[in-house]
Amino acid sequence: MRNPSGARPLYCSLYTSPAVFSAPGPIPIRGMSDASGMKFREETDTMGPMRVPATAYYGAQTARSLVHFDIGADVMPRAVIRAFGVLKQACARANKKLSTLDGAVADMIDGAAERVIKGELDEHFPLRVWQTGSGTQSNMNTNEVISNAAIEAAGGVMGSKTPVHPNDHVNYGQSSNDTFPTAMYVAGVEEMTHRLLPAVRGMRDALADKTEAFEHIVKIGRTHLMDAVPLTLGQEFSGYVAQLDAMLPRLEAAIEGMRDLAIGGTAVGTGLNAHPKFADTVAEEITIITGLKFRSAENKFAQLAAHDALVQASGTLNTLACALMKIANDIRWLGSGPRSGIGELSLPENEPGSSIMPGKVNPTQCEAMTMVCAQVMGNHFAVTVGGSQGNFELNVYKPMMMHNLLHSVRLLSDSCRSFVDHCVKGMVANESNIKGHLDRSLMLVTALNTHIGYDSAAKIAKNAHKKGITLRESALELGLVTDAQFDEWVRPEDMTNAPKSSNGVSAKRQRIAK
């Protein structure tokens, strides 16, 4: 597996002199071992020989890319590597079915690709996100790894390109221009389906549980951050549930848009060098391998030159981030205090909150969630810029777009689960504070509008606020209602429009099947 510390396995000693990195022309070979004793082999590509670590499954093009794109620490996401394994396996099976590749060679590719899918060869995918905008280096990284893994399994010599050639066999009928966008979409569909949707459903259901638990608690509403008319705490939480209920079909629609694959378009979308049935056959094989529905896109030109479906998916993640930002902010404001804030919710005390103030506990899960949301919004801007840059027949911002989309998916998924486990499940209503705020609110006077008119009700509220007395005291002082009338007309529980037996949301009973 990839080293989480950021160290560079298998290629830390590719070159012995810093001068090599800036030398023009062909990169020289400096021998088959270095001062540390690390052994190398020589491989060649169309630009000449390259020194490759002896145990590495990648080849010359990957090694060359490591020199020319030593940019940042963002390596190609594991989801993309897996998707490339799925794609190469599907292509091998399609070529075997169509008799465009020797069956034995196709089977060897199939077996090596399976190892990529399972993550057994992750350490041999060291390339950064910041490379060519078409993802050519990552496509060739995959071709080389599968080629050498297949060669080794067959008892051959790694780097010999025999009996499995990275271009002629592993990449047969393909181009980086159609393979990388295909891997992008496969990765996006898999990650959103298996990681994000369950996390959002889980958060939705956890909030639905709280909706039911809080349905009997009448509290004061707030608009413009100011006191408003009452509602139940359950009704307030039902709004959060409804937001996530609405998000789920949006996410599913975004996933649907990424099921149309570019494979078969080859270099510019015409399908040059690909069998006429190759695209449909590969899409069918990918569907079988992943268990998720994929289709060959009807128009390959759009799939290579534009990635509107990916921008839409990122936009949907941005919308989810907006919803989660609102929910997390509401909850942390409702939990503010404990003595000088709103304090209507008591949030779980997970860790000390200050290195100087003893006993302080902070709404850390809310803070983590809102930071994630801010990052997702930034990621979406980058994806938007990338999606707008599809010049002529090819968009050349693909790795950056995919990196940001998958980053957003991972952050949103993880933060939803963390928020549920460490905040939502343990939060409780502080009913004494809620009642105190409700009893002191001047906006209960709204219930008198239909009985004494807006202007008279306003007089009661303003008089109460000016003199620091209760609404009842103000109403009686002004002689606008009797004591009995006030009791009959100003009933907070009747102002919420909530059924007596339920808040009307039935959130828990409508739980989404997992």
N, C-alpha and C positions, 0 to 999 in steps of 0.2 A: 504494500500500500504506500501511497505517497507520504513523505515525511511531513508531519504537521508543523515541524519547527521551521520549515522553509528551506532546509538543507537540500542540496541538489544531488540526489542519488545517481550513480552510474556515469556522471559526466563532469564531476568536479575537477578532473585533471585532464580535460581534453587537450589543453594547450599549455605549454611550459613557459611561454613568454607573453607578457601583456602586449608586446609589439605585434604579435600575430593578429590580435583583434582589429588593428587598424591598418594592417598591411593590405595594399591593393592587390587585385588579381587573385590567382588561385591560392588557397590556404595550404601551406606546406605540411608535409607529414614529417614528424619529428622522431620517428622510431616507434617501436611496438611496446614500450613501457616507459614510465616516468620515474622520477626520483622516489616516489612513494611505493613503487613496485606494482602499481596498477597496470594491468596488461590491456593491450589494444589489438584490434584487427583493422585491416584496411578495407574500406568499401568505396565504391565509386558511384557517382551519378553523372549526369550529362555535363557537369562542370568540372569533373575531375575527381581525384582520390580524396578521401577524408579518413581520419583516424577515429575509430569508434571503440568504446570500451568493449573488451572481449566478451563480457557476459550480457551486454545489452542486446535486446531484440530489435531495437530500432536501427536504422542504417544511416547512409551518408546524408540524405536530405534533412533528416531530423538533426543530426550532428551539426550540419551547416546552419540550420535555423537557430540552434542554441547559441551560436556565435553572433549571428546577426540580429537576433531579437532577445537580447538579454535585458529585458525591459520589465521592471516591476517584479512583483512576487505572485501575481495572479495567474495560476496555472489553469489549463483547460478544465472545466468542471467535470467531475466524475460522471455526471449524467450524460454529458456529450460523448465521453469515451465509451460508455455503455451503449449509447445510441449508435455510434459508429460500428461497434461490434455487431449489433442487431442488423444494421444496414449491410455490412459486408457479408454476414451470414446469409441474409436474404438474397443478396446479389449472386452469391455462389450457388444457392439452390435454384434461383431463376435461370442462371446460365446453364446449369446442369439440365434442367427441364427443357430448355430451348435448344440444347445440344450446341451451344456456342462455346462451351468449355469442356475439356475432357472430364469425364465423371470422376476419375480418381483425383485429379487436381482440385476440382470443386469440393470434393469431400474433405481434402486436407485443409482447404480454406475454411470450410464449415467448422471443423474441429478446433482450429486455432481461434476463429472468431468467437466460439463458445467460451473460450478461456477469457477473452476480452470482456464479454458480457458478464461473466461471473466475477470480474475484478481481480483475477489471478495475475494479470500482467500490468496492473496500474502503474507500477514503478517505471515502466518503460514508456510512459507518456509524460515527458517532462516539459512539454512546450508551454509557453506563456500565451495568454489571451492576446497580448499585443504583438501581432504578427501581420501577415498579409490579410487584407480585409475580406478575401474570399475563403480564408481558412485552408488554403492549399497545403501549408506545412502540416496541419493536423490531419488532413486526409492522407498525406504521404506518411506521416508518423504511423497511422493505422495500417496502411498498406505494408510498410516495412516490418512492423511488429508481427502482423499476421503471416507475412511471407517467411520471416526467419523462424517463427514458432512452428510453422508447418514444416519447414526444412529440417529443423532439429528433430521434430517428431518422426520424420521419415528417415532419420539417420544421416542426413546430409550435412554440409558445411554452411554455417550461418554466414550470410553475406555473399554466397555464391549465386543467389537468385535462381537456383535449380534444386528441386523441380518446380518451385513456386516462385514466380516473378512478381514483384510488388505492383508493377504497372500492367504488364501483359496479362496477368491472371487475376490478382486480387482486385485490381481497378478496372477490369474488363467491362466495357460498355458504360463507363462512368467518367465523370469529370469532377474535379474539386468544386466546380461551379454548381453542380446539382447534388453532390453528396453532402457537402457541408450544410446547405439549407435543409436537406432531408433529415440529417442528424439533429439539427436545431429543432425541427418541429417534433420529431419523435421524442427528444428529450423534454421538450416543453409539455407535450401531452402526458407523458409518463409522470413527470414531477407534479404537474397540477392535479392529475387524477389520483395518484397514490399518496401524495404528501399533503397538498394544500386542501383539497376538498374535504378529506376526513377531519383535518384540523379545524376548518371553519364550521363544519357540522357539529363537531364536539363543543366548540364555543357557543354556538347557537343553542344547543341543548342544555348546556350548563346555565346559560342566561334564562332559558325557559323554566328551568327548575326554580330559579330565584323569582321569576315572575309569579309563579304559583305560590311560592312561600310568602311573598310580600303582598299578595292580592288584597289582604284585609287592612293594610296599613295606610291610613289617609294622611297625606302630607301636603304641604304647601307647594304649589308649582312656582316656577321661576321663568320669566321671559325678560330678555335684555339684562339678565343677571339681577333682576328686581323681583320682588314678591308678586305672584299672580294668584289665580284661583286654584283651589285644591284639585288633586288627583290622588290616585293610590300609588304607592311605591311600585306595586305590581304593574300598573299601567305605564309608569315611567320605564320600567325594564322591558315591557312588551314592545316598546318602540325600538329598543336595541335588537330584540329578537326579530322584529319585522325587517330591520335593516339587513340582517344576515340572511333572512329568508329570501329577500330580494336579490342578495348578492349571489346566491348559489346558482340560479339559472343564468345569471350573467357570466359567471365563471365557466359554466358548462358550455355556453355559447362561444366563449373565447376558445375553449378547448376544441370545439367543433371546427373552428376556422383553421386550426393547425393540423387537421387530419389530411389535408390535400398536399401531396408530396411533390417535390421538384424532380425526383429521380426519373431518369429517362430523358431529361432535357439536355444532358451533357453540357457542351461548352456555352452555347448562347440560347438554348431553348428549342433548337431544331431537332434534337435527337440524333445528331450525327454519330455514327459508329455504334449505336445501340439497336438491338433487335426491336422490330415494331411492337412486339408483345412484352418487351422487357419491363417497361414501367408498370404496367398492370400486374404482371407476375410478381415483381418485387414488392409492390404494395400489398398484395395478397399474402406473401410470405412474412412481411413485417407484422401484419395483422395476426397471423398464426403465432409468431414468436412472442409477441408482446401481450397477446390476448386483448388488444385494443384495436378498434376499427381505424384503418387508414385507407386512403384512396390515392390513386394517381391523379394529380391535378390536370384538368382539361387543358389549361393554357400554361405551358412551362415558361413562357417568356416572362410572365408576371412573377412566377415563383422564383426566378433567378434574379430579376432586376429590382423587385420590390418585395418587402416583407410586411405588408399591411396587416396580415393576420397576427403577426408577432407584435406589432405596434398596438393592435386592438387588445391583445392579451395583456400587454403591459399596462394599457390604459385601464383595463378592468382591475388589475392589481392596484393601480393608483386609486381607483374608486373604493376598493376594499380598504386601502390605507386611510382614506378619508373617513369611512365609517368607523373603523377601529380607533382612529384618533379621537373622534367625537365620544365614543363609548368610554375609552380609557380616561379622557379628560373629565367627563361627567362623574365617573366613579371616584377619581382622585379628589375632585372638588367636594363631592358628597362625603368623602371620608376625611376631609381636612379638619384639623384641630390638634389634639382631641378636645381642648377646652376653649380655644379662641377661634375656631373655624365653624364650618357648617355642621360637621360631626353627625350627619344622619346615617352614615354607614360606619361600621367598625371593620377595617381591613385587617387581614392576617399580619401578625408581627413576625416577619421572616428573618430579619437581621438587624443589628444595631444600625442606626441611621446617622450617627455623628461621632467624630473622633474627639470632639470637645464638649458636646452637650449630652450629659448622661441621661439615659432613658429615652432619648429621641428615636422614634421609628418613622420611617418615610414610606410613601406609596411607590416603592421601587418597581413593582411590576407595571404600574401605570406609566412610569417614566421610561422603562425599557420599551414598552409597547409604542409609546409616542415617538421615541427615537427611531424605532424600526419604521414607523409610518413616514417619518421625515426622509429617511434613507430611500424608501421605496419611491417616494415622490421625486427625489433626485434621480434615481435610476430610470424612472419613466421619462424624464426630460432627455437623458442621454439616449434612450431607445428611440425617442421621437426624432431627435437630430439624426441618428443613424438611419432610421427608416426613410428620411427625406432625401437621402443621398444616393439613391439608386440611379446612377448615370448610365443612360443607354441600356445595354443588355445585362448589366451586373451591378448589384449592390455590393460595395466593398467595405461595409461596416459590420459584417455578420458576426465575427467573434465577440465584438464589444456588445452588440445587441443581445446576443445569447447569454453572455456573462451577466449582464444586468438583469435580464428577465429571470434567470435561474437564481440569482442572488436575492431578488425580491421574493420569489416563491419560497425559498428556504427561510428567509427572515420572517415572513408572514406566517408560515406554517409553525415554525418553532415558537414564535411569540404568542400565537393563539394557544398553543398547548401549555406554555409556561403560565400565561395569564389565567387560564382555567385552573390549573393545578395549584398555583400559589397565590391566587387572588380570589377568583369568583367562588370557588367551592367553599372557602373559609370565611367569606364576608357575611356579616350579620347586620340587621337593621338596629339602629340605636333609637328605640321607640320613644324613650323619654325626651330626647332632643327633638325628634320629629314632632311630638305633641306640643312641646314648648314653642317651636317655631310656628306651628299651625295656630295655636291659641293667640299668639301675639300678632298675627298677620292682619293688616288692615284690609287686605283684598277680599276677606270674607264678606265685606260690605256689598260686594257684587250681587249677592243673593237678594238684596233688598231692592234692586233696580226695578223689577217687575211689580213691586208692591208700592213703593213710594216715589219712584222715578230716579233717573240718573243724577239730577242736580241735588236732590235731597240726600241721596246716598253719599255723594261726594262731600257734602257738608259734614256728615257724620265722620267720614274718614279723616278729613282735614282737621276737624276739631279734636279728634282723638289723638292724631299725630302731634298737633301743636301743644296739647296739654299733657301728653304722656299718659293718657287714660285708655281704658279698653273701649272697643266699639260699642259694647253694651252700655257702658257708662255714658259715652258720648251721645248715643241715640236717645237714651232716657233724658239726659240733660237738655237736649234740644227739643224734646217732646215730639219726636217724629214717629216713634213706635212705642208700644207698650212692652213691658217685660215679657208677657206671654207671647206677643207677636214676634219678638226677637228670637225666643226659644223655638218657635214654630218655623220661622222663615230662615234663620241662619243655622243651618245644619250641614257642616262640612261633608259628612258622609253622603248626603243627598246631592251634593254639588259635583260629585265625580262621575255621575252617570254610569256607575259600575253596578252590575247585577248583584243582588244580595249574596248569591251562592258562589259567584265567580266574577272575575274581572272582565269576562267576556272574551278573553283572548284565547283560552284553551290551549295555551302554548305547549304545556307538557303533553297533553293528549295528542297533539299534532306533531309529536317528535318525528324527526326525519330518520328513516331507517338507515342504519350504517351498513 
